[in-house]
Amino acid sequence: MKLTKKRKAVQGKVDINKLYNLSDAAKLVKETTTCKFDASVDLHIQLGIDPKKADQAVRGTAALPHGTGKTKRVLVLTSPDKEDEARKSGADFVGLEEFVQKIESGWTDFDVVIASPNVMAKIAKIGKILGPRNLMPNPKSGTVTPEVGKAVEEVKKGKIAFKVDKFGIVHTSVGRVSFTAQQINENAEMLLGVLAKMKPGSAKGVYFKGISMASTMSPGINIDYKNSEA
């Protein structure tokens, strides 16, 4: 693919052999994004773990102080006694049977699914649809809970769920290019801090093996972050 003059200019701003601190990376990702839309700013974190081992399959949540800049559409699958609570907390879709049927028919027009524990048996059959899209409710990500209202509020405020992929990498958004560099930096610090505390006891050696930050249309910026050894 032929690079435009603008792309060549921004590529030259990033030294692929250099490790940048988080605050400098946050500034640089804003300077080197060439697209005209408000692109997502993402972190890609290579962890020193074996994701095939159940006790090293890192997954969890982080409450980003500035959110991701994207309004998430939340579906709550619950029993009738919890429906009002979910709606008052800002859920976009609330119900059970009708939405299970819609999902079975191919509907996935939502970003997060929250479920109360008492309906999990009824939604197990849509696991084959939600699972591959990382949408299946899970207690570890706080999306299976009797406190559906609280869970909705947290998601709307910027709580994100993440999990390591089969290559040992966590990919997640930490904001948009329209954010200030400080907001991007603070969101990234929060995520990395949460991940650092989640290091599995059985994982040995360097935990953060490689971290890069990039927007949808920017070069990857390699980050230097305090590593933990064990």
N, CA and C of each residue as an Amber inpcrd file, in Angstrom:
protein
   690
   0.8440000  -1.1880000   0.0000000   0.0000000   0.0000000   0.0000000
   0.8840000   1.2440000   0.0000000   0.5760000   2.1580000  -0.9200000
   1.3780000   3.3780000  -1.0200000   0.9720000   4.3620000   0.0790000
   1.9660000   4.8770000   0.7870000   1.7030000   5.8290000   1.8520000
   1.5300000   7.2380000   1.2940000   0.5560000   7.9570000   1.8220000
   0.3850000   9.3570000   1.4350000   1.4830000  10.1810000   2.1090000
   1.6510000  11.4170000   1.6450000   2.6520000  12.2960000   2.2600000
   2.3800000  12.4820000   3.7470000   1.0940000  12.6060000   4.0810000
   0.7250000  12.8030000   5.4790000   1.0800000  11.5810000   6.3180000
   0.7990000  10.3900000   5.7830000   1.1230000   9.1560000   6.5030000
   2.6270000   9.0080000   6.6740000   3.3780000   9.3460000   5.6220000
   4.8440000   9.2650000   5.7190000   5.3680000  10.1910000   6.7960000
   4.7720000  11.3880000   6.8780000   5.2160000  12.3790000   7.8540000
   4.9920000  11.8860000   9.2830000   3.8130000  11.2890000   9.5480000
   3.5380000  10.8320000  10.9100000   4.3220000   9.5660000  11.2420000
   4.5450000   8.7080000  10.2330000   5.3540000   7.5100000  10.4770000
   6.7460000   7.9220000  10.9560000   7.2490000   9.0180000  10.4010000
   8.5790000   9.4910000  10.7700000   8.6620000  10.0310000  12.1880000
   7.5180000  10.3330000  12.7860000   7.5060000  10.8550000  14.1610000
   7.6750000   9.7580000  15.2020000   7.4040000   8.5140000  14.8100000
   7.4640000   7.3980000  15.7620000   8.6930000   6.5460000  15.4820000
   9.5430000   6.4120000  16.4810000  10.7360000   5.5670000  16.3840000
  10.3500000   4.1640000  16.8530000  10.3110000   3.2100000  15.9090000
   9.8510000   1.8630000  16.2580000  10.8240000   1.1370000  17.1930000
  12.0480000   1.6450000  17.2960000  13.0360000   1.0170000  18.1740000
  13.0820000   1.6510000  19.5640000  12.2270000   2.6490000  19.7830000
  12.2380000   3.3680000  21.0560000  11.0640000   2.9460000  21.9310000
  11.3060000   2.9230000  23.2460000  10.2270000   2.6940000  24.1970000
   9.8480000   4.0410000  24.8050000   8.5920000   4.4250000  24.6430000
   8.1120000   5.7150000  25.1340000   7.4160000   5.5430000  26.4830000
   7.4880000   6.5680000  27.3350000   6.6900000   6.4800000  28.5520000
   5.2230000   6.7450000  28.1850000   4.3260000   6.3940000  29.1020000
   2.8990000   6.4640000  28.7940000   2.4300000   7.8670000  28.4160000
   2.8890000   8.8720000  29.1480000   2.4130000  10.2350000  28.8770000
   2.8720000  10.7130000  27.5000000   4.1100000  10.3690000  27.1090000
   4.5970000  10.7520000  25.7800000   3.8480000   9.9940000  24.6830000
   3.5480000   8.7160000  24.9540000   2.8130000   7.9010000  23.9730000
   1.4130000   8.4760000  23.7510000   0.7820000   8.9350000  24.8340000
  -0.5650000   9.5010000  24.7330000  -0.5660000  10.7650000  23.8750000
   0.4750000  11.5780000  23.9990000   0.5830000  12.7880000  23.1770000
   0.8330000  12.4100000  21.7160000   1.7200000  11.4360000  21.5300000
   2.1370000  11.0400000  20.1910000   1.0020000  10.3920000  19.4000000
   0.1690000   9.6060000  20.0870000  -0.9280000   8.9350000  19.3680000
  -1.9130000   9.9700000  18.8220000  -2.0690000  11.1000000  19.5110000
  -2.9400000  12.1700000  19.0190000  -2.3040000  12.8750000  17.8220000
  -0.9890000  13.0470000  17.8710000  -0.2760000  13.7600000  16.8020000
  -0.1670000  12.9390000  15.5180000  -0.2070000  11.6210000  15.6550000
   0.0760000  10.7610000  14.4980000  -1.1550000  10.0690000  13.9190000
  -2.3400000  10.4610000  14.3760000  -3.5710000   9.9000000  13.8090000
  -3.9980000  10.7420000  12.6120000  -4.1570000  10.0900000  11.4680000
  -4.4310000  10.8250000  10.2300000  -5.8920000  10.7680000   9.7800000
  -6.7070000   9.9240000  10.4130000  -8.0940000   9.8030000   9.9430000
  -8.9240000  11.0100000  10.3590000 -10.0350000  11.2060000   9.6630000
 -10.8880000  12.3710000   9.9110000 -11.9560000  12.1020000  10.9690000
 -12.1340000  10.8300000  11.3530000 -13.1320000  10.5230000  12.3870000
 -12.4480000  10.3930000  13.7520000 -13.2580000  10.3350000  14.7930000
 -12.7250000  10.2650000  16.1610000 -12.3380000   8.8220000  16.4840000
 -11.1120000   8.4750000  16.1240000 -10.6560000   7.0930000  16.2170000
 -10.4970000   6.6100000  17.6520000 -10.6400000   5.3170000  17.8220000
 -10.4020000   4.6810000  19.1150000  -8.9010000   4.6180000  19.3830000
  -8.5040000   4.8150000  20.6400000  -7.1080000   4.6340000  21.0500000
  -7.0380000   3.3190000  21.8240000  -6.2140000   2.3970000  21.3510000
  -6.1820000   1.0560000  21.9210000  -4.8150000   0.7060000  22.5100000
  -4.8630000  -0.1340000  23.5530000  -3.6410000  -0.7220000  24.0970000
  -3.6100000  -2.1960000  23.7260000  -2.4270000  -2.6680000  23.3530000
  -2.1990000  -4.0840000  23.0510000  -1.0950000  -4.5450000  23.9990000
  -1.4310000  -5.4590000  24.9060000  -0.5310000  -5.8170000  26.0030000
  -0.1960000  -7.2980000  25.9320000   1.0580000  -7.6000000  25.6310000
   1.5330000  -8.9870000  25.5940000   1.9610000  -9.3860000  27.0010000
   1.2790000 -10.3880000  27.5570000   1.5750000 -10.8200000  28.9200000
   2.4310000 -12.0740000  28.9230000   3.2760000 -12.1760000  29.9300000
   4.1390000 -13.3470000  30.0800000   3.4090000 -14.4590000  30.8030000
   2.3850000 -14.9860000  30.1610000   1.5730000 -16.0480000  30.7500000
   1.3380000 -17.1330000  29.7040000   0.7800000 -18.2540000  30.1590000
   0.3510000 -19.3150000  29.2450000  -1.1720000 -19.3490000  29.2790000
  -1.8410000 -18.7240000  28.2870000  -3.3060000 -18.6430000  28.3300000
  -4.0090000 -19.9900000  28.2460000  -3.2660000 -21.0600000  27.9000000
  -3.8710000 -22.3890000  27.8320000  -4.1010000 -22.9670000  29.2300000
  -3.3810000 -22.4100000  30.2140000  -3.5470000 -22.8760000  31.5940000
  -4.6810000 -22.0860000  32.2420000  -5.6310000 -22.8080000  32.8180000
  -6.8190000 -22.1660000  33.3870000  -6.4670000 -21.1130000  34.4380000
  -5.4280000 -21.3720000  35.2300000  -5.0880000 -20.4160000  36.2960000
  -4.3030000 -19.2080000  35.7860000  -4.0350000 -19.1750000  34.4700000
  -3.3350000 -18.0230000  33.9010000  -4.1880000 -17.2930000  32.8450000
  -5.4390000 -17.6850000  32.7260000  -6.3310000 -17.0430000  31.7470000
  -6.8480000 -15.7310000  32.3390000  -6.0520000 -14.6820000  32.1960000
  -6.3650000 -13.3880000  32.8030000  -7.6120000 -12.7630000  32.1820000
  -8.5540000 -12.3980000  33.0230000  -9.7330000 -11.6590000  32.5730000
 -10.2760000 -10.8610000  33.7480000 -10.8930000  -9.7400000  33.4690000
 -11.4140000  -8.9230000  34.5540000 -12.0250000  -7.6410000  34.0250000
 -12.1330000  -6.6600000  34.8940000 -12.7290000  -5.3810000  34.5200000
 -11.8860000  -4.2340000  35.0530000 -12.0430000  -3.0810000  34.4420000
 -11.3800000  -1.8620000  34.9090000 -12.3400000  -0.6990000  34.7280000
 -12.4210000   0.1450000  35.7350000 -13.2820000   1.3340000  35.6520000
 -12.4180000   2.4990000  35.1780000 -12.4520000   2.7590000  33.8820000
 -11.6300000   3.8360000  33.3360000 -12.1710000   5.1830000  33.8120000
 -11.3110000   6.0310000  34.3780000 -11.7870000   7.2980000  34.9390000
 -12.4790000   8.2100000  33.9360000 -12.1210000   8.0790000  32.6580000
 -12.7100000   8.9490000  31.6380000 -13.5500000   8.1670000  30.6200000
 -13.8420000   6.8990000  30.9140000 -14.6270000   6.0860000  29.9940000
 -13.8680000   5.8100000  28.7020000 -14.5480000   5.2290000  27.7320000
 -13.9080000   4.9190000  26.4430000 -14.3110000   5.9030000  25.3540000
 -15.2430000   6.7940000  25.6720000 -15.7050000   7.7390000  24.6610000
 -16.7830000   7.1660000  23.7620000 -17.1550000   5.9270000  24.0280000
 -18.2050000   5.2830000  23.2380000 -19.3760000   4.9500000  24.1480000
 -20.5770000   5.3590000  23.7500000 -21.7650000   5.0340000  24.5270000
 -22.1270000   3.5790000  24.2660000 -22.0940000   2.7690000  25.3080000
 -22.3620000   1.3440000  25.1350000 -23.8470000   1.0330000  25.2860000
 -24.3270000   0.2180000  24.3530000 -25.7160000  -0.2260000  24.4020000
 -25.7840000  -1.4680000  25.2900000 -26.5560000  -1.3720000  26.3670000
 -26.5870000  -2.4360000  27.3660000 -27.9140000  -3.2000000  27.3120000
 -27.8010000  -4.5170000  27.1890000 -28.9550000  -5.4120000  27.2520000
 -28.9430000  -6.1000000  28.6120000 -30.0530000  -6.0250000  29.3360000
 -30.1750000  -6.7230000  30.6200000 -31.1890000  -7.8520000  30.4750000
 -30.7310000  -9.0700000  30.7270000 -31.6040000 -10.2390000  30.7170000
 -31.8880000 -10.5930000  32.1720000 -33.1400000 -10.4540000  32.5570000
 -33.4610000 -10.6390000  33.9700000 -34.9210000 -11.0100000  34.1500000
 -35.2770000 -11.3250000  35.3920000 -36.6590000 -11.6560000  35.7370000
 -37.4560000 -10.3610000  35.9140000 -38.7890000 -10.4310000  35.8250000
 -39.6290000  -9.2260000  35.8780000 -39.3910000  -8.3360000  37.1000000
 -39.0380000  -8.9310000  38.2520000 -38.8630000  -8.1420000  39.4770000
 -37.6520000  -7.2110000  39.4200000 -36.7470000  -7.4360000  38.4540000
 -35.5350000  -6.6140000  38.3420000 -35.5820000  -5.6530000  37.1500000
 -36.6540000  -5.7350000  36.3710000 -36.6990000  -4.9580000  35.1300000
 -36.7070000  -3.4470000  35.3690000 -37.5020000  -2.9890000  36.3240000
 -37.5590000  -1.5420000  36.6130000 -36.2050000  -1.0130000  37.0530000
 -35.5460000  -1.7690000  37.9110000 -34.2120000  -1.3830000  38.3970000
 -33.2450000  -1.1900000  37.2310000 -33.2930000  -2.1160000  36.2740000
 -32.4040000  -2.0460000  35.1110000 -32.7230000  -0.8290000  34.2480000
 -34.0110000  -0.5840000  34.0210000 -34.4170000   0.5490000  33.1760000
 -34.0370000   1.8810000  33.8100000 -34.2750000   2.0170000  35.1080000
 -33.9650000   3.2640000  35.8080000 -32.4630000   3.5550000  35.8190000
 -31.6560000   2.5120000  35.6970000 -30.1970000   2.6860000  35.6990000
 -29.6320000   2.9850000  34.3190000 -30.5140000   2.9670000  33.3040000
 -30.0710000   3.3580000  31.9690000 -29.8850000   2.2510000  30.9640000
 -30.3680000   1.0380000  31.2810000 -30.2520000  -0.0650000  30.3180000
 -31.0260000   0.2690000  29.0470000 -30.4810000  -0.1110000  27.9030000
 -31.1160000   0.1780000  26.6170000 -32.1930000  -0.8420000  26.2620000
 -31.9690000  -2.0890000  26.6760000 -32.9290000  -3.1570000  26.4000000
 -33.0780000  -3.9900000  27.6700000 -34.3030000  -4.3040000  28.0470000
 -34.5550000  -5.0800000  29.2700000 -35.6380000  -6.1160000  29.0080000
 -35.3950000  -7.3420000  29.4230000 -36.3800000  -8.3960000  29.2540000
 -35.7050000  -9.7470000  29.3600000 -36.3370000 -10.7510000  28.7670000
 -35.7300000 -12.0840000  28.7980000 -36.1090000 -12.8860000  27.5570000
 -37.2620000 -13.5230000  27.5850000 -37.6330000 -14.4580000  26.5180000
 -37.5930000 -13.8150000  25.1280000 -38.1590000 -12.6050000  25.0050000
 -38.2150000 -11.9720000  23.6740000 -36.8190000 -11.7000000  23.1370000
 -35.8910000 -11.3250000  24.0420000 -34.5390000 -11.0170000  23.5820000
 -33.7310000 -12.2780000  23.3090000 -33.9910000 -13.3240000  24.0690000
 -33.3360000 -14.6060000  23.7790000 -33.7440000 -15.0660000  22.3770000
 -35.0240000 -14.9230000  22.0630000 -35.5150000 -15.3210000  20.7300000
 -34.9130000 -14.4380000  19.6330000 -34.8180000 -13.1290000  19.8950000
 -34.2340000 -12.2220000  18.8970000 -32.7740000 -12.5740000  18.6300000
 -32.0470000 -12.8840000  19.7070000 -30.6280000 -13.2380000  19.5560000
 -30.4890000 -14.5480000  18.7850000 -31.3740000 -15.4960000  19.0510000
 -31.3630000 -16.7680000  18.3040000 -31.6140000 -16.5240000  16.8210000
 -32.3350000 -15.4360000  16.5210000 -32.6350000 -15.0970000  15.1160000
 -31.5480000 -14.2280000  14.4790000 -30.5020000 -13.9140000  15.2620000
 -29.3740000 -13.1820000  14.6810000 -29.1800000 -11.7550000  15.1620000
 -30.0200000 -11.2810000  16.0800000 -29.9180000  -9.8990000  16.5650000
 -28.7740000  -9.7640000  17.5710000 -27.8520000  -8.8470000  17.2990000
 -26.7570000  -8.5740000  18.2380000 -26.4680000  -7.0700000  18.2790000
 -27.5160000  -6.2750000  18.2850000 -27.3660000  -4.8230000  18.2360000
 -27.1690000  -4.2290000  19.6370000 -26.1210000  -4.7100000  20.3330000
 -25.8190000  -4.2640000  21.6940000 -24.3310000  -4.5100000  21.9400000
 -23.8090000  -3.8590000  22.9790000 -22.3650000  -3.9510000  23.2600000
 -22.0360000  -4.7460000  24.5150000 -22.9590000  -4.7750000  25.4760000
 -22.7390000  -5.4660000  26.7490000 -24.0290000  -6.1690000  27.1460000
 -23.8860000  -7.3900000  27.6580000 -25.0470000  -8.1180000  28.1770000
 -24.8390000  -8.3500000  29.6700000 -25.8310000  -7.9400000  30.4590000
 -25.8210000  -8.1580000  31.9060000 -26.9800000  -9.0810000  32.2380000
 -26.7460000 -10.0550000  33.1160000 -27.8100000 -11.0040000  33.4680000
 -27.8480000 -11.2230000  34.9730000 -29.0460000 -11.4340000  35.4880000
 -29.1590000 -11.8130000  36.8960000 -28.9480000 -13.3290000  36.9880000
 -28.3740000 -13.8170000  38.0990000 -28.0460000 -15.2480000  38.2070000
 -29.2330000 -16.1830000  37.9980000 -30.4340000 -15.7430000  38.3740000
 -31.6010000 -16.6320000  38.2920000 -32.0940000 -16.9150000  36.8770000
 -31.5030000 -16.2480000  35.8630000 -31.9380000 -16.5260000  34.4800000
 -30.8370000 -17.1870000  33.6420000 -29.7060000 -17.4780000  34.2490000
 -28.5810000 -18.0200000  33.4770000 -28.9310000 -19.3330000  32.7720000
 -29.7360000 -20.1660000  33.4290000 -30.1120000 -21.4420000  32.7980000
 -30.9110000 -21.2060000  31.5140000 -31.6910000 -20.1260000  31.5060000
 -32.5340000 -19.8410000  30.3400000 -31.7420000 -19.2340000  29.1770000
 -30.5910000 -18.6270000  29.4810000 -29.8320000 -18.0000000  28.3900000
 -28.6220000 -18.8340000  27.9570000 -28.4640000 -20.0130000  28.5910000
 -27.3410000 -20.8780000  28.2310000 -27.3560000 -21.2320000  26.7460000
 -28.5730000 -21.3580000  26.1830000 -28.6830000 -21.7950000  24.7820000
 -28.1880000 -20.7530000  23.7790000 -28.0560000 -19.4800000  24.2210000
 -27.5210000 -18.4780000  23.2920000 -26.0250000 -18.2450000  23.5120000
 -25.4360000 -19.0840000  24.3670000 -23.9950000 -18.9760000  24.6180000
 -23.1680000 -19.1710000  23.3630000 -23.6520000 -20.0330000  22.4680000
 -22.9000000 -20.3040000  21.2290000 -22.8920000 -19.0920000  20.2990000
 -23.8500000 -18.1850000  20.5010000 -23.9030000 -16.9530000  19.7040000
 -23.1230000 -15.8380000  20.4060000 -23.3610000 -15.6830000  21.7150000
 -22.7250000 -14.6010000  22.4630000 -21.2480000 -14.8800000  22.7660000
 -20.9290000 -16.1430000  23.0330000 -19.5620000 -16.5050000  23.4140000
 -18.4920000 -16.0600000  22.4320000 -18.5990000 -16.4160000  21.1570000
 -17.5730000 -16.0150000  20.1820000 -17.4470000 -14.5030000  20.0170000
 -18.4840000 -13.7630000  20.4080000 -18.4450000 -12.2970000  20.2970000
 -18.0240000 -11.6310000  21.6170000 -17.6120000 -12.4580000  22.5830000
 -17.2390000 -11.9640000  23.9210000 -18.3750000 -11.1950000  24.5850000
 -19.6010000 -11.6410000  24.3740000 -20.7690000 -10.9600000  24.9390000
 -21.4880000 -11.7900000  26.0060000 -21.0440000 -13.0220000  26.2160000
 -21.7260000 -13.8840000  27.1860000 -21.4950000 -13.3710000  28.6050000
 -22.5610000 -13.1480000  29.3820000 -22.3880000 -12.6870000  30.7600000
 -21.5190000 -13.6430000  31.5620000 -20.7050000 -13.0660000  32.4490000
 -19.7540000 -13.8610000  33.2260000 -19.5520000 -13.2130000  34.5920000
 -19.5680000 -13.9900000  35.6580000 -19.3740000 -13.4090000  36.9970000
 -18.0490000 -12.6690000  37.1360000 -16.9890000 -13.1570000  36.4630000
 -15.6630000 -12.5300000  36.5940000 -15.6190000 -11.1270000  36.0020000
 -16.4880000 -10.8690000  35.0410000 -16.5200000  -9.5270000  34.4440000
 -17.6290000  -8.6690000  35.0500000 -18.2840000  -9.2120000  36.0870000
 -19.3260000  -8.4510000  36.7670000 -20.6280000  -8.3510000  36.0030000
 -20.7690000  -9.1730000  34.9550000 -21.9810000  -9.0870000  34.1410000
 -23.0190000 -10.1510000  34.5030000 -22.7030000 -10.9990000  35.4690000
 -23.7120000 -11.8640000  36.0820000 -23.7910000 -11.4330000  37.5350000
 -24.8940000 -10.7830000  37.8890000 -25.0120000 -10.2060000  39.2290000
 -26.4770000  -9.9550000  39.5770000 -26.8410000 -10.1020000  40.8590000
 -28.2030000  -9.7560000  41.2520000 -28.4210000  -8.2390000  41.2510000
 -27.3050000  -7.4820000  41.3150000 -27.3930000  -6.0160000  41.3230000
 -27.2980000  -5.4780000  39.8950000 -28.3230000  -5.7560000  39.1120000
 -28.2720000  -5.3920000  37.6910000 -28.2090000  -3.8720000  37.4840000
 -28.8930000  -3.1260000  38.3330000 -28.8800000  -1.6670000  38.2010000
 -27.4870000  -1.0990000  38.3850000 -26.8130000  -1.5340000  39.4220000
 -25.4460000  -1.0770000  39.6950000 -24.5170000  -1.4400000  38.5350000
 -24.6790000  -2.6510000  38.0050000 -23.8280000  -3.1070000  36.8980000
 -24.0310000  -2.2370000  35.6530000 -25.2790000  -1.8710000  35.3790000
 -25.5760000  -1.0020000  34.2270000 -24.9000000   0.3520000  34.4140000
 -25.0370000   0.9290000  35.5980000 -24.4460000   2.2410000  35.8830000
 -22.9330000   2.2270000  35.6910000 -22.2860000   1.1560000  36.1520000
 -20.8300000   1.0540000  36.0260000 -20.3950000   0.9950000  34.5680000
 -21.1200000   0.2240000  33.7630000 -20.7910000   0.1260000  32.3360000
 -20.9690000   1.4850000  31.6620000 -22.0560000   2.1540000  31.9820000
 -22.3440000   3.4580000  31.3690000 -21.2950000   4.5040000  31.7650000
 -20.7120000   4.3590000  32.9590000 -19.7090000   5.3210000  33.4310000
 -18.3140000   5.0420000  32.8660000 -18.1020000   3.8810000  32.2720000
 -16.7950000   3.6100000  31.6800000 -16.1190000   2.3300000  32.1220000
 -16.8470000   1.4570000  32.7840000 -16.2630000   0.1720000  33.1790000
 -16.1100000  -0.7080000  31.9350000 -14.9400000  -1.2720000  31.7560000
 -14.7020000  -2.1490000  30.6060000 -14.3520000  -3.5510000  31.0850000
 -14.6180000  -4.5180000  30.2510000 -14.2280000  -5.8960000  30.5250000
 -13.1310000  -6.2770000  29.5360000 -12.1680000  -7.0620000  29.9850000
 -11.0830000  -7.4840000  29.1030000 -10.7220000  -8.9310000  29.4050000
 -10.1360000  -9.5820000  28.4310000  -9.5810000 -10.9150000  28.6930000
  -8.4690000 -11.1930000  27.7080000  -7.5380000 -12.0070000  28.1410000
  -6.3860000 -12.3340000  27.3150000  -6.8330000 -13.2490000  26.1720000
  -6.2470000 -13.0650000  24.9770000  -6.6060000 -13.9420000  23.8670000
  -5.7070000 -15.1780000  23.8640000  -5.8570000 -16.0200000  22.8570000
  -5.1170000 -17.2890000  22.8500000  -3.6190000 -17.1020000  22.6590000
  -3.2120000 -15.8740000  22.2950000  -1.7810000 -15.5930000  22.1330000
  -1.1870000 -14.8990000  23.3650000  -2.0060000 -14.7320000  24.4110000
  -1.5160000 -14.0860000  25.6160000  -1.5380000 -12.5710000  25.5420000
  -2.4000000 -12.0190000  24.6720000  -2.4550000 -10.5620000  24.4840000
  -3.8210000 -10.0240000  24.9130000  -3.8000000  -8.8880000  25.6000000
  -5.0330000  -8.1750000  25.9410000  -5.1460000  -6.9810000  24.9940000
  -6.2570000  -6.8870000  24.2890000  -6.5180000  -5.7550000  23.3920000
  -7.7170000  -4.9950000  23.9440000  -7.5850000  -3.7120000  24.1850000
  -8.7390000  -2.9560000  24.6640000  -8.5950000  -1.4640000  24.4070000
  -9.7250000  -0.7870000  24.3050000  -9.7270000   0.6550000  24.0730000
  -9.5010000   1.4040000  25.3790000  -8.7330000   2.4920000  25.3090000
  -8.5300000   3.3410000  26.4870000  -8.9500000   4.7860000  26.1810000
  -9.8050000   4.9510000  25.1670000 -10.2860000   6.2990000  24.8710000
 -10.4100000   6.5640000  23.3850000 -10.5230000   7.8530000  23.0530000
 -10.6290000   8.2940000  21.6640000  -9.5710000   9.3600000  21.4170000
  -9.2910000   9.5980000  20.1490000  -8.2920000  10.6100000  19.7850000
  -8.7050000  12.0010000  20.2620000 -10.0200000  12.2300000  20.4050000
 -10.5030000  13.5350000  20.8660000 -10.2280000  13.7710000  22.3490000
  -9.8800000  12.7190000  23.0920000  -9.5370000  12.8720000  24.5020000
  -8.2560000  13.6960000  24.6200000  -8.0480000  14.3120000  25.7730000
  -6.7560000  14.9650000  26.0130000  -5.7170000  13.8790000  26.2420000
  -4.4550000  14.2270000  26.0420000  -3.3760000  13.2650000  26.2820000
  -3.4030000  12.7890000  27.7410000  -3.7520000  13.6850000  28.6530000
  -3.8110000  13.3250000  30.0710000  -4.9120000  12.3030000  30.3350000
  -6.0610000  12.4650000  29.6780000  -7.1550000  11.5110000  29.8570000
  -6.7690000  10.1230000  29.3330000  -6.1240000  10.0920000  28.1700000
  -5.6660000   8.8140000  27.6100000  -4.6530000   8.1760000  28.5450000
  -3.7220000   8.9740000  29.0380000  -2.6860000   8.5000000  29.9490000
  -3.3100000   7.9250000  31.2300000  -4.2610000   8.6430000  31.8160000
  -4.8730000   8.1990000  33.0690000  -5.6950000   6.9220000  32.8820000
  -6.3870000   6.8190000  31.7520000  -7.1240000   5.5850000  31.4650000
  -6.1630000   4.4020000  31.3070000  -5.0660000   4.6270000  30.5810000
  -4.0810000   3.5590000  30.3560000  -3.4290000   3.1350000  31.6710000
  -3.1070000   4.1140000  32.5100000  -2.5060000   3.8200000  33.8200000
  -3.4530000   2.9620000  34.6620000  -4.7330000   3.2990000  34.6310000
  -5.7190000   2.5340000  35.4000000  -5.7690000   1.0830000  34.9240000
  -5.8430000   0.8880000  33.6050000  -5.9130000  -0.4670000  33.0560000
  -4.6650000  -1.2750000  33.4060000  -3.4940000  -0.6930000  33.2000000
  -2.2500000  -1.4130000  33.4690000  -2.0860000  -1.7060000  34.9600000
  -2.5660000  -0.7870000  35.7990000  -2.5120000  -1.0150000  37.2410000
  -3.3740000  -2.1970000  37.6540000  -4.5590000  -2.2860000  37.0600000
  -5.4580000  -3.4110000  37.3400000  -4.8170000  -4.7190000  36.8630000
  -4.2630000  -4.6970000  35.6570000  -3.6190000  -5.8990000  35.1210000
  -2.4330000  -6.3410000  35.9720000  -1.6600000  -5.3850000  36.4640000
  -0.4820000  -5.7100000  37.2760000  -0.8900000  -6.4910000  38.5280000
  -2.0170000  -6.1020000  39.1210000  -2.4870000  -6.7830000  40.3340000
  -3.0300000  -8.1790000  40.0360000  -3.2890000  -8.4400000  38.7620000
  -3.8920000  -9.7270000  38.3880000  -2.8630000 -10.7620000  37.9430000
  -1.5870000 -10.4510000  38.1220000  -0.5610000 -11.4070000  37.6750000
  -0.7660000 -12.7550000  38.3680000  -0.9460000 -13.8270000  37.5900000
  -1.1540000 -15.1510000  38.1960000   0.0750000 -15.5880000  38.9920000
  -0.1520000 -16.2240000  40.1320000   0.9590000 -16.6790000  40.9700000
   1.8460000 -17.6880000  40.2710000   1.2680000 -18.4260000  39.3060000
   2.0430000 -19.4590000  38.6120000   2.8130000 -18.9110000  37.4050000
   2.6120000 -17.6230000  37.0840000   3.3290000 -17.0150000  35.9490000
   4.6940000 -16.5300000  36.4220000   5.7470000 -16.9860000  35.7750000
   7.1010000 -16.6310000  36.1860000   7.7590000 -15.7100000  35.1540000
   8.7310000 -14.9360000  35.6200000   9.4810000 -14.0700000  34.7140000
   8.7760000 -12.7590000  34.4430000   9.1010000 -12.1610000  33.3060000
   8.5550000 -10.8490000  32.9490000   7.0540000 -10.9770000  32.6700000
   6.2640000 -10.1350000  33.3010000   4.8100000 -10.1750000  33.1370000
   4.3610000  -9.3230000  31.9490000   4.7770000  -8.0480000  31.9230000
   4.4760000  -7.1910000  30.7760000   5.5910000  -7.3470000  29.7430000
   5.3850000  -8.2300000  28.7910000   6.4280000  -8.5120000  27.8000000
   6.4890000  -7.4690000  26.6930000   5.3750000  -6.8310000  26.4220000
   5.3500000  -5.8150000  25.3790000   4.0280000  -5.0630000  25.4210000
   4.1040000  -3.7360000  25.3260000   2.9020000  -2.9120000  25.3370000
   3.0030000  -1.9080000  24.1950000   1.9460000  -1.8020000  23.4090000
   1.9320000  -0.7770000  22.3650000   0.6030000  -0.0470000  22.3850000
   0.6460000   1.2200000  21.9970000  -0.5440000   2.0480000  21.9040000
  -0.7010000   2.4810000  20.4550000  -1.9320000   2.4580000  19.9730000
  -2.1880000   2.8950000  18.5960000  -3.6390000   3.3010000  18.4680000
  -3.9070000   4.1970000  17.5420000  -5.2920000   4.5070000  17.2100000
  -5.6470000   3.6820000  15.9800000  -6.8760000   3.8230000  15.5210000
  -7.3230000   3.0840000  14.3450000  -6.4140000   3.3670000  13.1430000
  -5.9090000   4.5960000  13.0550000  -5.0860000   4.9810000  11.9050000
  -3.7980000   5.6760000  12.3410000  -3.0400000   5.0360000  13.2290000
  -1.7380000   5.5910000  13.6090000  -0.7390000   4.4480000  13.6960000
   0.5560000   4.7520000  13.6030000   1.5480000   3.7010000  13.8110000
   1.5470000   3.2560000  15.2680000   1.9860000   2.0210000  15.5280000
   2.0630000   1.5290000  16.8980000   3.1980000   2.2120000  17.6540000
   2.9340000   2.5810000  18.8970000   3.9310000   3.2460000  19.7360000
   4.2720000   2.2930000  20.8820000   5.5100000   1.8500000  20.9490000
   5.9280000   0.8920000  21.9820000   6.1550000   1.6120000  23.3110000
   5.6590000   1.0100000  24.3700000   5.6570000   1.6640000  25.6890000
   6.5630000   0.9650000  26.6740000   7.2750000   1.7790000  27.4580000
   8.0950000   1.2960000  28.5480000   7.2420000   1.3810000  29.8150000
   7.0260000   0.2530000  30.4560000   6.2080000   0.2610000  31.6720000
   6.8770000  -0.5980000  32.7060000   6.7480000  -0.2130000  33.9680000
   7.4290000  -0.9530000  35.0400000   7.0540000  -2.4270000  34.9770000
   8.0700000  -3.2520000  34.8770000   7.8560000  -4.6990000  34.7600000
   7.9780000  -5.3730000  36.1090000   7.2730000  -6.4670000  36.2570000
   7.3890000  -7.2360000  37.5000000   7.9940000  -8.5960000  37.1950000
   8.9230000  -9.0000000  37.9970000   9.5750000 -10.3080000  37.8520000
   9.1090000 -11.2020000  38.9990000   9.1370000 -12.4990000  38.7620000
   8.8170000 -13.4130000  39.8450000   9.5830000 -14.7050000  39.6370000
